[in-house]
Amino acid sequence: MTVELLTTRDYEARTGETARVQPKPKQNKTQETTKMLLHEELSRARIREIHTAAETWRPWRHARAARRWSRLARWAETHAERHRIQH
């Protein structure tokens, strides 16, 4: 017994009629959507918590960055003076 593969295009070409496809009934995905929205809301809540925790550290980070840049500026100034004297 042999089976011949028959595509929709082959069927339409042989018979001259178009194959009608029955539309699938709509599935109710409210439960999946609710789960997805719950996970999204939980992740947004976690992100908000992270942002509020980061806000408390912001002044400390700005002060530390200012100290770091002032140290770098002092080093660059001494480095430039050293090279001006040698040349």
KEDREN-283398 format. One line per 4 residues: their letters; for each residue z, y, x of N, C-alpha, C, O, CB. Coordinates in Angstrom, 2 decimals. Atoms other than C-alpha are relative to their C-alpha. Glycine has a CB too. Example, Ala and Ser with C-alpha at 12.3 -4.5 7.8 and 13.67 -1.06 7.14 Angstrom:
<recs>
as	0.00/-1.19/0.89/7.80/-4.50/12.30/0.00/1.20/0.90/0.66/1.18/1.94/1.25/0.03/-0.99 ~ -0.06/-1.19/-0.82/7.14/-1.06/13.67/0.73/1.09/-0.77/0.90/2.20/-0.26/-1.42/0.46/0.41;
</recs>
This chain:
<recs>
mtve	0.00/-1.16/0.84/0.00/0.00/0.00/0.00/1.24/0.90/0.85/1.35/1.78/1.21/-0.01/-0.96 ~ 0.07/-1.23/-0.77/-0.97/3.35/1.47/0.26/1.17/-0.92/-0.08/1.15/-2.11/-1.38/0.15/0.70 ~ -0.32/-1.19/0.75/0.21/6.71/0.36/-0.74/1.17/0.63/-0.67/1.38/1.84/1.54/0.26/-0.05 ~ 0.74/-1.15/-0.50/-1.97/9.75/0.68/0.79/1.26/-0.31/1.19/1.51/-1.44/-1.43/0.06/-0.62;
lltt	-0.70/-1.26/0.20/-0.28/13.06/1.21/-0.90/0.96/-0.76/-2.08/1.11/-0.44/0.44/0.62/1.35 ~ 0.77/-0.91/0.83/-1.40/15.55/-1.36/0.77/1.30/-0.12/1.84/1.35/-0.74/-0.29/-0.62/-1.40 ~ -0.65/-1.30/0.10/-0.51/19.19/-1.00/-0.44/0.69/-1.26/-1.36/0.24/-1.95/-0.30/0.87/1.23 ~ 0.36/-0.77/1.19/-0.65/21.75/-3.75/-1.42/0.52/0.11/-2.16/0.53/-0.88/0.98/1.17/-0.20;
rdye	1.36/-0.51/-0.19/-3.81/23.20/-2.27/-1.03/-1.10/-0.22/-2.07/-0.88/-0.84/-0.15/0.60/1.40 ~ 0.93/1.12/0.20/-5.48/19.77/-2.16/-0.13/-0.32/-1.49/-1.24/-0.55/-1.97/0.48/-1.24/0.77 ~ 0.02/0.30/1.43/-4.51/19.12/-5.79/-0.83/1.03/-0.76/-1.65/0.68/-1.61/1.42/-0.04/-0.56 ~ 0.75/-1.05/0.68/-5.86/22.47/-6.91/-1.49/-0.09/0.32/-2.32/0.18/-0.54/0.54/1.38/0.39;
artg	1.41/0.10/-0.38/-9.09/21.92/-4.97/-0.69/-1.17/-0.70/-1.85/-1.06/-1.10/-0.14/-0.15/1.53 ~ 0.60/1.18/0.62/-9.67/18.46/-6.46/-0.13/0.14/-1.52/-1.15/-0.22/-2.10/0.81/-1.24/0.33 ~ 0.00/-0.03/1.47/-8.76/19.15/-10.07/-0.51/1.32/-0.57/-0.94/1.37/-1.72/1.38/-0.26/-0.52 ~ 0.46/-1.30/0.49/-9.67/22.80/-10.36/1.04/0.72/-0.83/0.76/1.81/-1.33/-1.23/-0.18/-0.81;
etar	-1.06/-0.68/0.75/-6.40/23.66/-12.10/1.16/0.30/0.94/1.39/-0.39/1.93/0.47/-0.86/-1.21 ~ -1.13/-0.38/-0.84/-3.41/25.36/-10.66/1.25/-0.73/-0.45/1.51/-0.88/-1.64/0.23/1.53/-0.03 ~ -1.25/0.69/0.31/-0.15/23.50/-10.45/1.05/1.03/-0.36/1.28/1.98/0.39/0.48/-0.88/1.19 ~ -1.01/-0.95/0.43/2.53/25.30/-12.37/1.38/-0.50/0.43/1.76/-1.65/0.18/-0.05/0.21/-1.54;
vqpk	-1.33/0.34/-0.47/5.94/25.33/-10.85/1.01/0.53/-1.00/0.96/1.69/-1.41/0.26/0.59/1.42 ~ -1.03/-0.39/0.94/8.89/25.39/-13.18/1.07/0.82/0.73/1.56/0.38/1.78/0.63/-1.24/-0.70 ~ -1.04/-0.77/-0.68/11.36/28.14/-12.29/1.35/-0.70/-0.11/1.68/-1.30/-1.13/0.10/1.42/-0.61 ~ -1.33/0.61/-0.01/14.79/26.91/-11.32/0.95/0.90/-0.78/0.84/2.12/-0.72/0.51/-0.23/1.45;
pkqn	-0.97/-0.83/0.72/17.64/28.04/-13.53/0.90/0.73/0.99/1.20/0.21/2.07/0.85/-0.86/-0.98 ~ -0.86/-0.78/-0.88/19.82/30.74/-12.02/1.35/-0.68/0.13/1.93/-1.16/-0.84/0.17/1.45/-0.52 ~ -1.30/0.59/-0.23/22.95/29.44/-10.42/1.05/1.10/0.00/0.80/2.22/0.47/0.03/-0.79/1.32 ~ -1.09/-0.95/0.05/26.24/31.17/-10.97/0.75/-0.06/1.33/1.38/-1.07/1.63/0.95/-0.28/-1.19;
ktqe	-0.64/-0.01/-1.31/27.55/32.19/-7.54/1.18/0.96/0.04/1.48/1.52/1.09/-1.00/0.38/1.07 ~ -1.09/-0.98/0.02/30.48/34.33/-8.63/1.16/-0.46/0.85/1.82/0.37/1.48/0.47/0.24/-1.42 ~ -1.13/0.48/-0.80/33.04/32.10/-6.94/-0.29/0.20/1.48/0.59/0.63/2.22/0.28/-1.49/-0.30 ~ 0.36/-0.20/-1.40/31.16/32.19/-3.62/0.04/1.48/0.34/0.51/1.85/1.42/-1.39/-0.58/0.29;
ttkm	-0.01/-1.44/-0.24/30.73/35.95/-3.92/1.43/0.51/0.10/1.74/1.35/0.94/-0.76/0.74/-1.10 ~ -1.40/-0.42/-0.02/34.43/36.38/-4.66/0.65/-0.39/1.32/1.39/0.39/1.91/0.77/-0.61/-1.18 ~ -0.56/0.44/-1.28/35.37/34.33/-1.60/-0.51/0.89/1.12/0.25/1.30/1.99/-0.36/-1.47/0.28 ~ 0.59/-0.81/-1.04/32.97/36.32/0.55/0.62/1.40/-0.02/0.94/1.95/1.04/-1.52/0.08/-0.16;
llhe	-0.58/-1.33/0.09/34.33/39.63/-0.74/1.46/0.00/0.46/1.92/0.96/1.07/-0.10/0.53/-1.42 ~ -1.39/0.11/-0.44/37.89/38.46/-0.13/0.06/-0.02/1.52/0.90/0.67/2.11/0.66/-1.26/-0.58 ~ 0.02/0.06/-1.45/37.06/37.60/3.49/-0.39/1.36/0.59/0.18/1.78/1.60/-0.97/-1.09/0.48 ~ 0.39/-1.32/-0.48/35.33/40.95/3.94/1.15/0.99/-0.11/1.39/1.78/0.80/-1.21/0.52/-0.78;
elsr	-1.12/-0.92/0.19/38.31/42.81/2.53/1.12/-0.30/0.99/1.74/0.63/1.50/0.53/-0.10/-1.44 ~ -1.01/0.34/-0.99/40.71/40.90/4.78/-0.40/0.48/1.39/0.44/0.98/2.14/0.24/-1.52/0.01 ~ 0.43/-0.46/-1.32/38.61/41.69/7.83/0.08/1.52/0.08/0.43/2.06/1.13/-1.43/-0.48/0.30 ~ -0.13/-1.46/0.01/38.48/45.38/6.82/1.46/0.42/0.17/1.76/1.38/0.87/-0.57/0.59/-1.30;
arir	-1.43/-0.31/-0.13/42.28/45.37/6.47/0.46/-0.19/1.44/1.22/0.62/1.96/0.83/-0.88/-0.95 ~ -0.36/0.22/-1.40/42.64/43.88/9.95/-0.54/1.10/0.89/0.14/1.57/1.80/-0.52/-1.36/0.48 ~ 0.60/-1.08/-0.80/40.27/46.49/11.37/0.79/1.30/-0.19/1.02/2.03/0.78/-1.48/0.21/-0.39 ~ -0.81/-1.20/0.24/42.29/49.27/9.70/1.32/-0.07/0.77/1.76/0.93/1.33/0.27/0.18/-1.50;
eiht	-1.25/0.16/-0.75/45.49/47.86/11.24/-0.22/0.23/1.48/0.60/0.86/2.14/0.58/-1.39/-0.23 ~ 0.31/-0.19/-1.41/43.86/47.78/14.66/-0.21/1.48/0.31/0.25/1.98/1.33/-1.24/-0.81/0.40 ~ 0.24/-1.43/-0.20/42.71/51.38/14.27/1.30/0.80/-0.03/1.49/1.71/0.78/-0.97/0.54/-1.06 ~ -1.27/-0.74/0.07/46.17/52.60/13.24/0.86/-0.29/1.23/1.54/0.60/1.73/0.77/-0.36/-1.29;
aaet	-0.74/0.32/-1.22/47.74/50.75/16.19/-0.59/0.75/1.19/0.14/1.22/2.06/-0.03/-1.53/0.27 ~ 0.64/-0.72/-1.10/45.18/52.34/18.52/0.32/1.49/-0.06/0.41/2.15/0.97/-1.52/-0.22/-0.04 ~ -0.32/-1.43/0.15/45.98/55.80/17.10/1.34/0.33/0.64/1.52/1.42/1.18/0.01/0.39/-1.49 ~ -1.31/-0.28/-0.59/49.59/55.49/18.27/-0.08/0.07/1.52/0.71/0.78/2.14/1.01/-1.08/-0.41;
wrpw	0.14/-0.01/-1.46/48.43/54.86/21.86/-0.91/1.11/0.50/-1.00/1.33/1.71/-0.53/-1.33/0.47 ~ 1.00/-0.99/-0.42/45.84/57.66/21.89/0.57/1.10/0.90/-0.04/1.37/1.94/-0.62/0.63/-1.22 ~ -0.51/-1.06/-0.89/48.04/60.48/23.35/0.32/-0.53/1.40/0.07/0.14/2.40/1.25/0.64/-0.60 ~ -0.32/0.59/-1.29/49.24/58.16/26.10/-1.27/-0.24/0.81/-1.30/0.01/2.02/0.78/-1.31/-0.19;
rhar	1.26/0.25/-0.71/45.66/57.17/26.96/-0.62/1.29/0.49/-1.18/1.33/1.59/-0.98/-0.74/-0.91 ~ 0.57/-1.29/-0.42/44.56/60.83/27.07/0.75/0.54/1.21/0.13/1.06/2.14/0.04/1.02/-1.16 ~ -0.79/-0.47/-1.14/47.43/61.73/29.42/-0.32/-0.80/1.25/-0.44/-0.24/2.33/1.49/-0.09/-0.32 ~ 0.32/0.85/-1.14/46.66/58.79/31.66/-1.38/0.34/0.55/-1.56/0.40/1.77/0.07/-1.48/-0.39;
aarr	1.34/-0.36/-0.44/42.97/59.70/31.77/0.01/1.34/0.72/-0.69/1.52/1.72/-0.97/0.05/-1.20 ~ -0.09/-1.31/-0.66/43.86/63.30/32.65/0.57/-0.14/1.41/0.07/0.48/2.35/0.86/0.97/-0.82 ~ -0.57/0.22/-1.33/46.05/62.11/35.55/-1.02/-0.66/0.92/-1.13/-0.30/2.10/1.26/-0.87/-0.09 ~ 1.00/0.70/-0.81/43.30/59.80/36.75/-1.09/0.96/0.47/-1.48/0.93/1.63/-0.62/-1.16/-0.80;
wsrl	1.05/-0.95/-0.38/40.66/62.56/36.68/0.52/1.04/0.99/-0.21/1.46/1.89/-0.56/0.69/-1.24 ~ -0.54/-0.97/-0.96/42.97/65.00/38.48/0.14/-0.64/1.38/-0.15/0.02/2.38/1.36/0.55/-0.49 ~ -0.05/0.70/-1.28/43.59/62.40/41.23/-1.38/-0.11/0.62/-1.55/0.10/1.82/0.61/-1.39/-0.16 ~ 1.36/0.12/-0.49/39.87/61.85/41.53/-0.53/1.35/0.49/-1.21/1.42/1.51/-0.91/-0.56/-1.10;
arwa	0.44/-1.34/-0.41/39.22/65.61/41.71/0.64/0.38/1.32/-0.03/0.94/2.19/0.36/1.04/-1.08 ~ -0.66/-0.29/-1.28/41.85/65.98/44.48/-0.64/-0.78/1.13/-0.87/-0.23/2.21/1.49/-0.33/-0.08 ~ 0.63/0.82/-1.03/40.29/63.11/46.41/-1.37/0.56/0.36/-1.71/0.64/1.54/-0.12/-1.46/-0.46 ~ 1.33/-0.55/-0.26/36.79/64.60/46.04/0.09/1.30/0.78/-0.73/1.56/1.65/-0.76/0.22/-1.32;
etha	-0.16/-1.27/-0.71/38.06/68.00/47.22/0.34/-0.24/1.46/-0.25/0.38/2.34/1.09/0.84/-0.67 ~ -0.36/0.29/-1.39/39.71/66.57/50.34/-1.16/-0.65/0.74/-1.39/-0.38/1.92/1.25/-0.90/0.07 ~ 1.16/0.67/-0.61/36.67/64.41/51.02/-1.06/1.04/0.37/-1.65/0.97/1.44/-0.59/-1.07/-0.97 ~ 0.99/-1.05/-0.26/34.37/67.45/50.76/0.46/0.88/1.15/-0.36/1.24/2.00/-0.24/0.86/-1.26;
erhr	-0.51/-0.82/-1.11/36.63/69.52/53.07/-0.14/-0.72/1.33/-0.51/-0.11/2.33/1.47/0.37/-0.25 ~ 0.10/0.79/-1.22/36.70/66.73/55.62/-1.43/-0.02/0.52/-1.66/0.09/1.73/0.49/-1.42/-0.24 ~ 1.40/0.05/-0.41/32.91/66.54/55.67/-0.53/1.38/0.38/-1.44/1.48/1.20/-0.85/-0.59/-1.12 ~ 0.42/-1.35/-0.36/32.51/70.35/55.83/0.45/0.32/1.44/-0.28/0.97/2.20/0.59/1.04/-1.01;
iqh	-0.53/-0.27/-1.35/34.66/70.50/58.98/-0.81/-0.75/1.04/-1.12/-0.19/2.09/1.50/-0.40/0.10 ~ 0.73/0.82/-0.98/32.77/67.70/60.74/-1.42/0.49/0.23/-1.94/0.35/1.34/-0.02/-1.44/-0.44 ~ 1.42/-0.37/-0.13/29.30/69.10/60.10/-0.09/1.42/0.31/-1.20/1.94/0.46/-0.79/-0.30/-1.23;
</recs>
